[in-house]
Amino acid sequence: MEPVSKQANFLIHESSPYLLQHAYNPVQWYPWGDTALSRAKKEDKLILLSIGYAACHWCHVMEHESFEDENTAQLMNDNFINIKIDREERPDIDAIYMEAIQIISGSGGWPLNVFLTPELKPFYGGTYFPPIPAFNRPSWTQLLTGISVAWKERSSEIKKQAEEITSLIGSRNDLLNRYGQITKEKISVSALLNLKEQFDLVEGGIGSAPKFPSTFCMNFLMQYYFFSKDESALKQVCLSLDKMLMGGIYDQLGGGFSRYSTDEKWLVPHFEKMLYDNALLVHTYSEAFKLTGKKEYKRVIEETLEFIERELTNPEGGFYSSIDADSEGEEGKFYCWMKKDVDELLGENSSGFSEYYGITDDGNWEGKNILHLKENFQKKFSEVISAGRKKLFESRENRIRPSLDDKIILSWNAMTISAYANASKALRNDRWKEIAIDQLNFLLENLTDKTDEGSFHHNFKNGKASNPAFLDDYAMLIKSCIDVYELTFEFKWIRQAEKITKKVFDYFGDKEDSLFFFTSEKQKDVLLRKKEYFDNAVASGNSVMAEILHKLGLILDNKDWRNHSARMYERVKNISAKFSSSFGNWLTMITALENNFIEIALTGNESYNAAKELQEKFLPMNIIALARTSSSEIPLLRGKFSSGELNIYLCKNYSCQLPVKSVNEILERINGLVD
């Protein structure tokens, strides 16, 4: 496909696939940086900031309709300094201006188009704007003209509005102070009651369409069930996971999940596949498999990790970010089927296969078929079904593929390492263990900032790391070190986690508050430093750090870190009960702390095998430390080694019960904590 303009703009030297998609737009796009920002101030020109990502469908639509149009581009070039940002490279900037648009319009999304004063203060914007007036919105050109005229004639009013909006950004932190003690019940009990009001008891999930997997809520519900034996919590988890794996949100041929479902039945996905979604779902299905033993959950784990290895793994190391929803300019074209094509491929076996996957002549979405399990999934795959899946998958591989965003993001990669680690524990798969170790070594070697020992970059592509890492990056990396320690029980991973945690305090700490900033103190090109604490598409860096500080504080006997963690939970506990669907990751730890956080110490020659057996069980929010010899750097294990025989201790804040000699005995003791 020929570029729209033969002359490249300033994005041509970027590495982001999303930015490079716009490099030949006639719009004179700049990347975010000194060149564009200085020019805006020097010329007293408004900034048009447009933010999106490579897998974003409506980003592609707006590019084709407006940014590739010569007349529209001329209007933009004459009146604005135009800046393009890949939100996955700069989530800090995206978060600031997304909140601004939510203040202005009450909603948000991508593409995010924001108008800024030369001082970077937002005053107006929105998401997708059509080329002609529609959806109760002006056309894009009408908006551009109106704002450029207003700036020339009423710039003082615009600056005043920008000041007011800027003062409101970050005001969500005030929410933490608005909620007193909500109930005399445990926080987890109140949170569950609020969450139950959002249960879809027929199709599973939390809320209505569009429906997201809500993995953090599922993790919280499993943990709540473990401690309370409330069957309704587990029932909702299994209903949700069952419906998802049966639906079109799950790729029935190639494995892996799409971002979300546009309908309540999980049938019609938004077809983009994100690395972080699949990492989170592997973790959740692994936990559910430990808890229920359902074979279909095992299949989903295996197929999703196969998908990640096949399509999102860089042969030289690292995991890619995402796969686009569109191919050949059409959303979902790569994944959908016409019945006649299935009939041609499968011949006499097409009838049974089509019935199994709900394939019809009329289709189930825009005249085409999205494969989904029509029958109860517990019905075993027959040879016909297995052979049919293989034939359709091989045929699909010959289609024109959706584009790949091949940048490597530190936090998402660390989350994927943790997913491999948890799946390895759940299914006793040593190959996944080795992948987790290799990929963690890759991150530590390639995303380290060579100019500042102990600090990291956010993203990596073509052999080059760039952008200072954010709180999420550090938090997820530390967590992956702890998870790999629990695979190997090599103490070097705890030392690595300890080293990085100290940097978090240096770069992101706030002496006046227990919560951490999202951006490092070294980050100088943002309007303001925010604190993120909601668990959204990924867990907030603060919720992960609270968990880390408690775990490392126990492993290393660091009371300051444990106390800091306790203060973080104190800050959010009441609001987490009120808005439970946005605090799922926080609530998993809060539930454990309200009940019994499980600390297990093992010593002796057979301690490793015993630990692996324990890790196959559902033991939420725990630490397992072991020593196979009398020497150990872990304080919890000191004085517990005895003649090489297996001893297993159940502890609480360094106070340990007398040891037992078998896994079954320690499980009985753990069950005694719950009963």
LUMTORPA-543900 format. One record per residue (C-alpha): residue number from 0; residue in three letters; z, y, x. Coordinates in steps of 0.5 Angstrom, whole numbers. Layout:
BEGIN
     n   res       Z       Y       X
   NUM   Ala       Z       Y       X
...
This chain:
BEGIN
     n   res       Z       Y       X
     0   Met       0       0       0
     1   Glu      -2       7       3
     2   Pro       3      12       4
     3   Val       3      18      -2
     4   Ser       3      23       4
     5   Lys       0      22      11
     6   Gln       5      26      14
     7   Ala      12      24      15
     8   Asn      18      28      13
     9   Phe      24      28      17
    10   Leu      27      21      15
    11   Ile      21      17      19
    12   His      26      16      25
    13   Glu      32      13      20
    14   Ser      33       6      20
    15   Ser      36       5      13
    16   Pro      30       2       9
    17   Tyr      32       6       3
    18   Leu      31      13       7
    19   Leu      25      10      10
    20   Gln      22       8       3
    21   His      22      16       2
    22   Ala      19      18       9
    23   Tyr      12      19       7
    24   Asn      14      23       0
    25   Pro      11      30       0
    26   Val      18      32      -1
    27   Gln      21      35       6
    28   Trp      27      30       6
    29   Tyr      32      31      11
    30   Pro      37      26      13
    31   Trp      44      29      12
    32   Gly      46      32      19
    33   Asp      47      39      23
    34   Thr      39      40      22
    35   Ala      39      41      15
    36   Leu      46      44      14
    37   Ser      45      49      19
    38   Arg      38      51      16
    39   Ala      41      52       9
    40   Lys      47      56      11
    41   Lys      42      60      16
    42   Glu      37      61      10
    43   Asp      42      62       4
    44   Lys      38      56       1
    45   Leu      41      51      -4
    46   Ile      41      44      -2
    47   Leu      39      39      -7
    48   Leu      42      32      -5
    49   Ser      39      26      -7
    50   Ile      43      19      -6
    51   Gly      41      12      -8
    52   Tyr      40       5      -5
    53   Ala      35       1      -3
    54   Ala      36      -4      -9
    55   Cys      36       1     -14
    56   His      31       0     -20
    57   Trp      32       8     -23
    58   Cys      31      10     -16
    59   His      25       7     -15
    60   Val      23      10     -22
    61   Met      24      17     -20
    62   Glu      21      17     -13
    63   His      15      15     -17
    64   Glu      15      20     -22
    65   Ser      17      26     -19
    66   Phe      18      25     -11
    67   Glu      11      23     -10
    68   Asp       8      28     -14
    69   Glu       5      34     -10
    70   Asn       7      39     -15
    71   Thr      14      37     -16
    72   Ala      15      36      -8
    73   Gln      12      43      -7
    74   Leu      17      46     -12
    75   Met      23      43      -9
    76   Asn      20      45      -2
    77   Asp      20      52      -3
    78   Asn      27      53      -7
    79   Phe      31      48      -3
    80   Ile      33      44       3
    81   Asn      32      37       1
    82   Ile      37      32       3
    83   Lys      36      24       2
    84   Ile      42      20       3
    85   Asp      43      12       3
    86   Arg      50      11      -1
    87   Glu      51       5       3
    88   Glu      51       8      10
    89   Arg      55      14       7
    90   Pro      60      12       2
    91   Asp      64      18       3
    92   Ile      59      23       1
    93   Asp      57      19      -5
    94   Ala      64      19      -7
    95   Ile      65      26      -7
    96   Tyr      59      28     -10
    97   Met      59      22     -15
    98   Glu      66      25     -17
    99   Ala      63      32     -18
   100   Ile      58      29     -23
   101   Gln      63      26     -27
   102   Ile      67      32     -28
   103   Ile      60      36     -30
   104   Ser      57      31     -34
   105   Gly      63      25     -36
   106   Ser      59      20     -33
   107   Gly      55      18     -26
   108   Gly      50      13     -23
   109   Trp      44      13     -19
   110   Pro      40      16     -17
   111   Leu      45      21     -16
   112   Asn      42      28     -16
   113   Val      47      34     -14
   114   Phe      45      41     -13
   115   Leu      50      44      -7
   116   Thr      51      51      -5
   117   Pro      50      52       3
   118   Glu      57      51       4
   119   Leu      56      44       1
   120   Lys      60      45      -6
   121   Pro      57      42     -12
   122   Phe      56      46     -18
   123   Tyr      51      42     -22
   124   Gly      47      35     -22
   125   Gly      46      29     -26
   126   Thr      43      22     -25
   127   Tyr      36      20     -27
   128   Phe      32      26     -29
   129   Pro      25      24     -33
   130   Pro      18      28     -31
   131   Ile      18      30     -38
   132   Pro      24      32     -43
   133   Ala      27      26     -45
   134   Phe      34      23     -47
   135   Asn      37      30     -49
   136   Arg      35      32     -41
   137   Pro      30      37     -39
   138   Ser      25      35     -34
   139   Trp      26      35     -27
   140   Thr      21      41     -26
   141   Gln      25      45     -31
   142   Leu      31      44     -28
   143   Leu      29      45     -21
   144   Thr      26      52     -24
   145   Gly      32      54     -28
   146   Ile      37      53     -22
   147   Ser      32      56     -17
   148   Val      32      62     -22
   149   Ala      39      62     -23
   150   Trp      41      62     -15
   151   Lys      37      68     -14
   152   Glu      39      72     -20
   153   Arg      47      70     -21
   154   Ser      49      67     -15
   155   Ser      56      69     -15
   156   Glu      57      66     -22
   157   Ile      54      59     -19
   158   Lys      59      60     -13
   159   Lys      65      61     -17
   160   Gln      63      55     -21
   161   Ala      62      51     -15
   162   Glu      69      53     -13
   163   Glu      72      51     -19
   164   Ile      69      44     -19
   165   Thr      71      43     -12
   166   Ser      78      44     -13
   167   Leu      78      39     -18
   168   Ile      75      33     -14
   169   Gly      80      29     -11
   170   Ser      84      30     -17
   171   Arg      85      23     -19
   172   Asn      90      23     -14
   173   Asp      95      27     -19
   174   Leu      94      21     -24
   175   Leu      99      17     -19
   176   Asn     104      22     -21
   177   Arg     103      22     -29
   178   Tyr     106      15     -30
   179   Gly     113      14     -30
   180   Gln     116       7     -32
   181   Ile     111       4     -37
   182   Thr     116      -2     -39
   183   Lys     122      -6     -37
   184   Glu     117     -12     -37
   185   Lys     115     -14     -30
   186   Ile     108     -10     -28
   187   Ser     104     -16     -28
   188   Val     106     -18     -35
   189   Ser     104     -10     -38
   190   Ala      98     -11     -34
   191   Leu      96     -17     -37
   192   Leu      97     -15     -44
   193   Asn      93      -9     -43
   194   Leu      87     -13     -40
   195   Lys      88     -18     -46
   196   Glu      85     -12     -50
   197   Gln      79     -12     -46
   198   Phe      78     -20     -46
   199   Asp      71     -22     -49
   200   Leu      74     -29     -52
   201   Val      67     -31     -54
   202   Glu      63     -30     -48
   203   Gly      68     -29     -43
   204   Gly      69     -23     -38
   205   Ile      72     -16     -39
   206   Gly      69     -11     -43
   207   Ser      62     -11     -47
   208   Ala      55     -10     -44
   209   Pro      54      -8     -39
   210   Lys      58     -14     -36
   211   Phe      60     -14     -29
   212   Pro      64     -21     -26
   213   Ser      70     -17     -25
   214   Thr      72     -22     -20
   215   Phe      79     -18     -18
   216   Cys      81     -19     -25
   217   Met      80     -26     -25
   218   Asn      84     -27     -19
   219   Phe      89     -23     -22
   220   Leu      89     -28     -28
   221   Met      89     -34     -24
   222   Gln      95     -32     -20
   223   Tyr      99     -30     -26
   224   Tyr      97     -37     -29
   225   Phe     100     -40     -23
   226   Phe     107     -36     -24
   227   Ser     107     -36     -31
   228   Lys     104     -42     -34
   229   Asp     101     -38     -39
   230   Glu      95     -42     -41
   231   Ser      91     -36     -44
   232   Ala      90     -33     -37
   233   Leu      87     -39     -34
   234   Lys      83     -40     -40
   235   Gln      80     -33     -40
   236   Val      78     -35     -32
   237   Cys      75     -41     -34
   238   Leu      71     -39     -40
   239   Ser      68     -33     -36
   240   Leu      66     -37     -30
   241   Asp      63     -42     -34
   242   Lys      59     -37     -38
   243   Met      57     -34     -31
   244   Leu      54     -40     -28
   245   Met      51     -42     -34
   246   Gly      47     -35     -35
   247   Gly      41     -31     -32
   248   Ile      46     -27     -28
   249   Tyr      46     -34     -24
   250   Asp      40     -35     -20
   251   Gln      39     -42     -23
   252   Leu      34     -44     -18
   253   Gly      36     -41     -11
   254   Gly      43     -40     -12
   255   Gly      47     -33     -12
   256   Phe      49     -28     -17
   257   Ser      45     -21     -19
   258   Arg      49     -15     -20
   259   Tyr      51     -15     -27
   260   Ser      49     -17     -34
   261   Thr      46     -12     -38
   262   Asp      48     -16     -45
   263   Glu      54     -19     -47
   264   Lys      52     -26     -46
   265   Trp      50     -26     -38
   266   Leu      43     -28     -40
   267   Val      39     -21     -38
   268   Pro      41     -19     -31
   269   His      40     -13     -27
   270   Phe      36     -17     -22
   271   Glu      39     -14     -15
   272   Lys      43     -18     -11
   273   Met      48     -15      -7
   274   Leu      52     -19      -1
   275   Tyr      59     -16      -3
   276   Asp      58     -19     -10
   277   Asn      56     -26      -8
   278   Ala      62     -26      -3
   279   Leu      67     -24      -8
   280   Leu      64     -29     -13
   281   Val      65     -35      -7
   282   His      72     -33      -6
   283   Thr      73     -33     -14
   284   Tyr      70     -39     -15
   285   Ser      73     -42      -9
   286   Glu      80     -41     -12
   287   Ala      78     -43     -19
   288   Phe      76     -50     -15
   289   Lys      83     -50     -12
   290   Leu      86     -49     -19
   291   Thr      82     -53     -23
   292   Gly      78     -58     -19
   293   Lys      71     -57     -23
   294   Lys      65     -60     -20
   295   Glu      61     -54     -22
   296   Tyr      65     -49     -19
   297   Lys      64     -53     -12
   298   Arg      56     -53     -14
   299   Val      56     -46     -15
   300   Ile      60     -44      -8
   301   Glu      55     -49      -4
   302   Glu      49     -46      -7
   303   Thr      51     -39      -7
   304   Leu      53     -40       1
   305   Glu      46     -43       2
   306   Phe      43     -37      -1
   307   Ile      46     -32       3
   308   Glu      44     -37       9
   309   Arg      37     -37       7
   310   Glu      36     -30       5
   311   Leu      41     -25       7
   312   Thr      43     -28      14
   313   Asn      40     -24      20
   314   Pro      38     -30      25
   315   Glu      41     -26      31
   316   Gly      48     -25      27
   317   Gly      50     -21      21
   318   Phe      49     -21      14
   319   Tyr      44     -17      10
   320   Ser      46     -12       5
   321   Ser      42     -13      -1
   322   Ile      35     -16      -5
   323   Asp      31     -11      -9
   324   Ala      31     -12     -17
   325   Asp      24     -10     -17
   326   Ser      18     -14     -14
   327   Glu      10     -11     -15
   328   Gly      13      -5     -18
   329   Glu      16     -10     -24
   330   Glu      24     -11     -25
   331   Gly      25     -19     -25
   332   Lys      18     -21     -24
   333   Phe      20     -25     -18
   334   Tyr      25     -29     -22
   335   Cys      22     -30     -29
   336   Trp      17     -35     -32
   337   Met      12     -36     -37
   338   Lys      13     -43     -41
   339   Lys       5     -45     -39
   340   Asp       7     -44     -32
   341   Val      13     -49     -32
   342   Asp       8     -54     -36
   343   Glu       3     -54     -31
   344   Leu       8     -55     -25
   345   Leu      12     -60     -29
   346   Gly       7     -64     -33
   347   Glu      10     -69     -38
   348   Asn      17     -67     -35
   349   Ser      17     -60     -37
   350   Ser      19     -61     -44
   351   Gly      26     -64     -42
   352   Phe      27     -59     -37
   353   Ser      25     -53     -41
   354   Glu      30     -55     -46
   355   Tyr      35     -56     -41
   356   Tyr      34     -48     -39
   357   Gly      32     -45     -45
   358   Ile      25     -44     -44
   359   Thr      20     -43     -50
   360   Asp      13     -40     -51
   361   Asp      16     -33     -54
   362   Gly      21     -33     -48
   363   Asn      28     -29     -48
   364   Trp      26     -23     -45
   365   Glu      20     -19     -45
   366   Gly      16     -25     -47
   367   Lys      18     -28     -41
   368   Asn      24     -33     -39
   369   Ile      30     -32     -35
   370   Leu      33     -39     -34
   371   His      40     -41     -36
   372   Leu      43     -47     -38
   373   Lys      42     -48     -46
   374   Glu      46     -54     -46
   375   Asn      54     -55     -44
   376   Phe      53     -55     -36
   377   Gln      58     -61     -36
   378   Lys      52     -65     -38
   379   Lys      50     -68     -31
   380   Phe      43     -66     -28
   381   Ser      38     -72     -28
   382   Glu      33     -73     -23
   383   Val      28     -70     -28
   384   Ile      32     -63     -28
   385   Ser      33     -64     -20
   386   Ala      26     -65     -19
   387   Gly      24     -60     -23
   388   Arg      29     -55     -20
   389   Lys      26     -56     -13
   390   Lys      18     -56     -16
   391   Leu      20     -49     -19
   392   Phe      24     -46     -13
   393   Glu      18     -48      -8
   394   Ser      13     -45     -13
   395   Arg      17     -39     -13
   396   Glu      17     -38      -6
   397   Asn      10     -37      -6
   398   Arg      11     -31     -10
   399   Ile      11     -23      -7
   400   Arg      18     -23      -6
   401   Pro      23     -17      -7
   402   Ser      24     -12      -2
   403   Leu      30     -13       3
   404   Asp      35      -8       5
   405   Asp      36     -11      12
   406   Lys      42      -6      15
   407   Ile      48     -10      16
   408   Ile      55      -6      13
   409   Leu      61      -8      17
   410   Ser      66      -8      11
   411   Trp      61     -12       7
   412   Asn      60     -17      13
   413   Ala      67     -18      14
   414   Met      68     -19       6
   415   Thr      63     -25       7
   416   Ile      66     -28      13
   417   Ser      73     -28       9
   418   Ala      69     -32       3
   419   Tyr      66     -37       8
   420   Ala      73     -38      11
   421   Asn      76     -39       4
   422   Ala      70     -44       2
   423   Ser      72     -47       8
   424   Lys      79     -48       6
   425   Ala      77     -50      -1
   426   Leu      72     -55       1
   427   Arg      74     -57       8
   428   Asn      67     -55      11
   429   Asp      68     -54      18
   430   Arg      60     -52      18
   431   Trp      63     -46      14
   432   Lys      69     -45      19
   433   Glu      64     -44      25
   434   Ile      60     -39      21
   435   Ala      66     -35      20
   436   Ile      68     -35      27
   437   Asp      61     -33      30
   438   Gln      60     -28      25
   439   Leu      66     -25      26
   440   Asn      65     -25      34
   441   Phe      58     -21      32
   442   Leu      62     -16      29
   443   Leu      67     -15      34
   444   Glu      62     -15      39
   445   Asn      56     -10      36
   446   Leu      60      -6      31
   447   Thr      65      -3      36
   448   Asp      64       4      38
   449   Lys      63       4      46
   450   Thr      65      11      46
   451   Asp      72      10      43
   452   Glu      76       4      45
   453   Gly      78       0      38
   454   Ser      74       4      33
   455   Phe      68       2      30
   456   His      61       4      27
   457   His      60       3      19
   458   Asn      53       0      20
   459   Phe      48      -4      24
   460   Lys      40      -5      25
   461   Asn      35      -6      30
   462   Gly      40      -7      35
   463   Lys      44       0      34
   464   Ala      50       1      31
   465   Ser      51       8      27
   466   Asn      56      12      23
   467   Pro      64      12      24
   468   Ala      67       7      20
   469   Phe      71       8      14
   470   Leu      78       5      11
   471   Asp      74       0       8
   472   Asp      71      -3      14
   473   Tyr      77      -3      18
   474   Ala      81      -6      12
   475   Met      76     -12      11
   476   Leu      75     -13      18
   477   Ile      83     -14      19
   478   Lys      83     -18      13
   479   Ser      77     -23      16
   480   Cys      81     -23      22
   481   Ile      87     -26      19
   482   Asp      83     -31      15
   483   Val      79     -33      21
   484   Tyr      86     -34      24
   485   Glu      88     -39      18
   486   Leu      82     -43      20
   487   Thr      83     -44      27
   488   Phe      91     -42      28
   489   Glu      89     -39      34
   490   Phe      94     -33      35
   491   Lys      88     -28      39
   492   Trp      86     -27      32
   493   Ile      93     -24      29
   494   Arg      93     -20      36
   495   Gln      86     -17      34
   496   Ala      88     -16      27
   497   Glu      94     -12      30
   498   Lys      90      -8      35
   499   Ile      85      -5      29
   500   Thr      91      -4      24
   501   Lys      94       1      29
   502   Lys      88       5      29
   503   Val      88       5      22
   504   Phe      94       9      22
   505   Asp      91      13      28
   506   Tyr      85      15      24
   507   Phe      87      15      17
   508   Gly      94      16      16
   509   Asp      97      21      12
   510   Lys     104      23      15
   511   Glu     106      26       8
   512   Asp     104      20       4
   513   Ser     103      12       4
   514   Leu      96      12       2
   515   Phe      91      12       7
   516   Phe      85      17       7
   517   Phe      78      14       6
   518   Thr      75      18      12
   519   Ser      77      18      19
   520   Glu      80      24      22
   521   Lys      74      24      26
   522   Gln      69      25      21
   523   Lys      68      33      21
   524   Asp      61      33      16
   525   Val      64      32       9
   526   Leu      67      37       4
   527   Leu      74      34       4
   528   Arg      78      28       5
   529   Lys      79      23      -1
   530   Lys      84      18      -2
   531   Glu      81      12      -6
   532   Tyr      85       7      -9
   533   Phe      81       4     -15
   534   Asp      79      -3     -14
   535   Asn      71      -2     -17
   536   Ala      65      -6     -14
   537   Val      69      -8      -8
   538   Ala      77      -7      -7
   539   Ser      79      -1      -5
   540   Gly      81       0       2
   541   Asn      88       2       0
   542   Ser      89      -4      -4
   543   Val      87      -9       2
   544   Met      91      -5       7
   545   Ala      97      -6       3
   546   Glu      96     -13       3
   547   Ile      95     -13      10
   548   Leu     101      -9      12
   549   His     105     -14       8
   550   Lys     102     -20      11
   551   Leu     102     -18      18
   552   Gly     109     -15      18
   553   Leu     111     -22      16
   554   Ile     107     -26      21
   555   Leu     109     -21      27
   556   Asp     116     -19      24
   557   Asn     114     -12      24
   558   Lys     119      -9      18
   559   Asp     116      -2      19
   560   Trp     109      -5      16
   561   Arg     112      -9      11
   562   Asn     116      -2       9
   563   His     110       2       9
   564   Ser     106      -4       4
   565   Ala     112      -3      -1
   566   Arg     111       4      -1
   567   Met     104       3      -3
   568   Tyr     105      -1      -8
   569   Glu     111       3     -11
   570   Arg     106       9     -11
   571   Val     101       5     -16
   572   Lys     105       0     -19
   573   Asn     105       4     -26
   574   Ile      98       6     -26
   575   Ser      96      -1     -25
   576   Ala      99      -3     -31
   577   Lys      96       2     -35
   578   Phe      89       1     -32
   579   Ser      89      -6     -30
   580   Ser      82      -7     -30
   581   Ser      81      -2     -25
   582   Phe      87      -5     -20
   583   Gly      86     -12     -20
   584   Asn      86     -13     -13
   585   Trp      93      -9     -13
   586   Leu      96     -13     -18
   587   Thr      95     -20     -15
   588   Met      99     -18      -9
   589   Ile     104     -14     -14
   590   Thr     105     -21     -18
   591   Ala     106     -25     -12
   592   Leu     112     -20     -10
   593   Glu     115     -20     -17
   594   Asn     115     -27     -17
   595   Asn     115     -31     -10
   596   Phe     111     -29      -4
   597   Ile     110     -36      -1
   598   Glu     111     -36       7
   599   Ile     110     -43      10
   600   Ala     112     -45      17
   601   Leu     109     -52      20
   602   Thr     111     -55      27
   603   Gly     109     -61      30
   604   Asn     103     -65      32
   605   Glu     101     -66      25
   606   Ser     102     -59      23
   607   Tyr      94     -57      23
   608   Asn      92     -63      19
   609   Ala      98     -61      14
   610   Ala      96     -54      14
   611   Lys      89     -56      12
   612   Glu      91     -60       6
   613   Leu      96     -55       4
   614   Gln      90     -50       4
   615   Glu      86     -54      -1
   616   Lys      91     -53      -6
   617   Phe      92     -46     -10
   618   Leu      97     -42      -7
   619   Pro      96     -35      -8
   620   Met      98     -30      -4
   621   Asn     101     -34       2
   622   Ile     102     -34       9
   623   Ile     101     -41      13
   624   Ala     104     -40      20
   625   Leu     104     -46      25
   626   Ala     105     -49      32
   627   Arg     103     -55      35
   628   Thr     107     -54      41
   629   Ser     114     -51      43
   630   Ser     111     -45      45
   631   Ser     109     -40      40
   632   Glu     108     -32      39
   633   Ile     109     -32      32
   634   Pro     117     -30      31
   635   Leu     117     -34      24
   636   Leu     116     -40      28
   637   Arg     121     -39      34
   638   Gly     126     -45      34
   639   Lys     123     -49      29
   640   Phe     119     -54      34
   641   Ser     123     -61      34
   642   Ser     120     -67      39
   643   Gly     113     -66      36
   644   Glu     115     -69      29
   645   Leu     112     -65      23
   646   Asn     117     -60      20
   647   Ile     115     -56      14
   648   Tyr     119     -50      12
   649   Leu     119     -46       6
   650   Cys     121     -39       7
   651   Lys     122     -32       4
   652   Asn     123     -26       9
   653   Tyr     125     -30      15
   654   Ser     130     -34      11
   655   Cys     128     -41      11
   656   Gln     130     -47       7
   657   Leu     131     -54      11
   658   Pro     125     -57      13
   659   Val     121     -63       9
   660   Lys     117     -68      13
   661   Ser     110     -68       8
   662   Val     106     -64       4
   663   Asn     108     -67      -3
   664   Glu     115     -65      -1
   665   Ile     113     -58       0
   666   Leu     109     -57      -6
   667   Glu     115     -60     -10
   668   Arg     119     -54      -7
   669   Ile     113     -49      -9
   670   Asn     113     -51     -16
   671   Gly     120     -51     -16
   672   Leu     120     -43     -15
   673   Val     115     -43     -21
   674   Asp     119     -47     -26
